């Protein structure tokens, strides 16, 4: 199946940039024209991409009519990546405001066109679970340990309730750490330190590779029916130290404070079940095989901007990844 007509809110964010880089090739592999049917939104202009349409420049909170217009015209899905980012001086309540704006715009666009409302997929976070031991499923209680996690939990609550009220299908994607877009690989700098717990380990988290994330999101957008809550990660936790070693980045240890969270592992069985209908055996393998730090670092290497010039990564990231990992590993793509 090709890409559905999709509106992506937050094209200038970290995930949005990965999608703009990876989706043209994914779309062409699925039989669609590269980038066809994808409408991007950003508050600010973005560098031109030869295979990706320029984003619509609008603020969803200040221009609700413009957002409705962007979604109108047979849009089947809205992927809301827009939100506040820790440390950027933004109001964390914007997570809820932006999510609800997307749901309201989808309802209004459907009302104007007389067609069913677009499905809305929201970018949430594993941070909603906080400090809990064991495998965390979508039915686990929420216990956010910081303001960011609490804001994402509130966003889920408000947007899902609004979706039910307005008849808009809404799914909150509880995304684990994204290798390269996280504070470990993405935030590394000389003198970097990692927490070390009494068992000698660094923090462990459920991770997903950047290219795999792009493929999973593309596959989810093709599904006609999604549950309201969905964990999104690869199987098994990865030590943060393992990622830095795989990337050959030096770090020092520091004793973990009492408030540090040693492990967050997401149960992704529901995600695998949803995508079992996608017919992508390679993607199923990637989600069922234990996550691999070296593989995730390789994914990051083909999409990250060059350090000196800031240009995009490899032109065809999936093909490049296949060449780098050789035929024996290509089944994991």
Secondary structure, DSSP 4 states (H G I P E B T S, - for coil): --PPPEEEE-TTSHHHHHHHHHHHHHHHHTTSPTTTTEEEEESS----BTTBPPPEE--TTT-HHHHHHHHTTT--EEEE-----TTTT--TTHHHHHHHHHHHHHHHHHHHHTSPPPEEEEEEEGGGT-S--SEE-TTSPP---SHHHHHHHHHHHHHHHHHHHHT--EEEEEE-EETTTSSSTTT--TT-EEEE-TTSPPPEEEEE-HHHHHHHHHHHHT-S---SEEEE--SSEEEHHHHHHHTT---EEEEPPTT---EEEE--HHHHHHHTTTT-HHHHHHHHSPP-HHHHHHHHHHHSPPTTT---S-TTHHHHHHHHH-GGGGGG-
